[in-house]
Structures are given as C-alpha cells and as structure tokens.
Amino acid sequence: GGYDALTDGVLIYRYLVGLTGTAHTTGAVGNSPKRSLSTDITLFLSTLRPQLDVDGDTQVLAATDGLIVLRYLLGLRGVALTAGITGVGPRPVGQIETYIQSLMP
C-alpha cells in the first residue's frame, strides 16, 4: 500500500545487483505484501525495469539508479540524492525527483 526504503528500495537494489531467491528477499519483504516470493517480485520488477532508469542514461544500473531510488525512499532529496554517485546520467537531480514521483501512483 505504500513505499518503503527497507522493503521496496532494498528489493529493487538487490534485483538490479542480480540477486535471486532468498538472497533477494530475506529481510526485505514487508508484512502482508502483494508479492512475497522472489520469482513474483523479479517478474514484477522485470516489467518495470525500463522505467527504473531514473537518471536518464538509457541504462538501468544498481550503482546509479538502484542507489538513487533507495536514497529517495530513505527521504534524501536535492544534491544528497546523487552525491558521491559516479556515472549519474544526464537527468538533473530535480528532474530525477519528479521522475521518481511519477512512478509512484
């Protein structure tokens, strides 16, 4: 029903790193989720994968997009959202924030 860094953010990051099975889901599935099995979560995230290019560089990478999504869900905004992340694409941080918001119905 909502978005949380310690569940959704971690699951997205782990998916982008390539973890599967229990390595993907252990400690990162909330209470009563719509999807709790790694296979279901992976299938769902696979359909979203193109949209996870939050920095606009045409690549979906854990080290940039995954980390930015995780930071956003942790509440970081502005320059803190991308600080220290190398290889962030052409989308400015303000547009990244707006883009992530557009993904959250």
C-alpha positions as CSV (number, residue, x, y, z in Angstrom):
1,G,0.0,0.0,0.0
2,G,3.0,2.3,0.3
3,Y,6.7,2.6,-0.5
4,D,9.4,1.9,2.0
5,A,13.2,2.0,1.6
6,L,13.8,-1.1,3.7
7,T,11.5,-3.2,1.7
8,D,10.8,-1.8,-1.8
9,G,14.1,0.1,-2.1
10,V,16.2,-2.9,-0.9
11,L,14.3,-5.3,-3.2
12,I,14.8,-3.0,-6.2
13,Y,18.5,-2.6,-5.4
14,R,19.0,-6.4,-4.9
15,Y,17.2,-7.1,-8.1
16,L,19.4,-4.7,-10.0
17,V,22.5,-6.3,-8.5
18,G,21.3,-9.7,-9.8
19,L,20.3,-11.4,-6.5
20,T,17.7,-14.1,-6.7
21,G,15.8,-16.4,-4.4
22,T,16.3,-15.9,-0.7
23,A,19.3,-13.6,-1.2
24,H,16.8,-11.3,-3.0
25,T,14.1,-11.3,-0.4
26,T,15.5,-12.2,3.1
27,G,14.7,-9.4,5.5
28,A,13.3,-7.2,2.8
29,V,9.7,-8.3,2.4
30,G,7.2,-6.4,4.5
31,N,4.1,-7.6,6.3
32,S,1.3,-8.8,4.1
33,P,2.8,-7.8,0.7
34,K,1.1,-8.4,-2.6
35,R,4.2,-10.3,-3.7
36,S,6.5,-12.2,-1.3
37,L,8.2,-14.8,-3.5
38,S,11.4,-13.8,-5.2
39,T,10.1,-15.2,-8.5
40,D,7.0,-13.0,-8.3
41,I,9.0,-9.9,-7.3
42,T,11.5,-10.5,-10.0
43,L,8.8,-10.8,-12.6
44,F,7.2,-7.6,-11.4
45,L,10.5,-5.7,-11.4
46,S,11.4,-7.1,-14.8
47,T,8.3,-5.4,-16.3
48,L,9.3,-2.2,-14.6
49,R,13.0,-2.4,-15.5
50,P,13.0,0.2,-18.3
51,Q,11.3,2.7,-16.0
52,L,13.9,2.2,-13.4
53,D,16.4,4.3,-15.4
54,V,15.8,7.2,-13.1
55,D,18.9,9.1,-14.1
56,G,18.0,9.0,-17.9
57,D,21.2,7.5,-19.2
58,T,19.4,4.6,-21.0
59,Q,21.0,2.0,-18.6
60,V,19.4,0.5,-15.5
61,L,22.2,0.0,-13.0
62,A,22.3,-0.8,-9.3
63,A,25.2,1.6,-8.7
64,T,23.3,4.6,-10.0
65,D,19.6,4.0,-10.5
66,G,19.2,1.5,-7.7
67,L,21.1,3.6,-5.2
68,I,19.2,6.8,-6.2
69,V,15.8,5.0,-5.7
70,L,16.9,3.7,-2.4
71,R,18.1,7.1,-1.2
72,Y,14.9,8.7,-2.4
73,L,12.8,6.2,-0.4
74,L,15.0,7.0,2.6
75,G,14.0,10.6,2.3
76,L,17.1,12.1,0.7
77,R,16.4,15.0,-1.7
78,G,18.3,17.6,-3.6
79,V,22.0,17.1,-4.0
80,A,22.1,14.4,-1.3
81,L,20.1,12.2,-3.7
82,T,23.1,11.8,-6.1
83,A,26.1,13.0,-4.0
84,G,29.1,10.7,-4.4
85,I,27.5,8.5,-7.1
86,T,29.7,8.3,-10.1
87,G,28.2,7.9,-13.6
88,V,24.8,9.6,-12.9
89,G,23.1,10.2,-16.3
90,P,22.0,13.5,-17.9
91,R,18.8,14.0,-15.9
92,P,19.3,16.8,-13.3
93,V,18.5,15.9,-9.7
94,G,15.3,17.9,-9.6
95,Q,14.1,16.0,-12.7
96,I,15.1,12.7,-11.1
97,E,12.9,13.5,-8.1
98,T,10.0,14.4,-10.3
99,Y,10.5,11.3,-12.4
100,I,10.6,9.0,-9.3
101,Q,7.4,10.7,-8.0
102,S,5.8,9.9,-11.4
103,L,6.5,6.2,-10.9
104,M,4.6,6.2,-7.6
105,P,0.8,6.1,-8.1
